[in-house]
């Protein structure tokens, strides 16, 4: 396996565990995208940075990447899980629930 790219390493360094209340404003502005648990959050962010619209579109068509729904937001608000991770790839905030 090859070493991660410098960009991948930088994204990984900018990825952090986060509480739902810190993500809510991004959800309200329509800037929050949820990444399926089966995907590597950092690799998805890398695709955004690389402008790999074909891959991003494929993930969206497969339901692996999507805008956060009202039902998902309500669930995270009620549960306030400690398993949320996020990274900012302007104008988007990509988030994933792990665990």
HELIX and SHEET records of a PDB file:
HELIX    1   1 UNK A    6  UNK A   14  1                                   9    
HELIX    2   2 UNK A   20  UNK A   28  1                                   9    
HELIX    3   3 UNK A   41  UNK A   49  1                                   9    
HELIX    4   4 UNK A   53  UNK A   61  1                                   9    
HELIX    5   5 UNK A   70  UNK A   79  1                                  10    
SHEET    1   A 5 UNK A  16  UNK A  17  0                                        
SHEET    2   A 5 UNK A  84  UNK A  89 -1                                        
SHEET    3   A 5 UNK A  92  UNK A  97 -1                                        
SHEET    4   A 5 UNK A  32  UNK A  35  1                                        
SHEET    5   A 5 UNK A  65  UNK A  67 -1                                        
END                                                                             
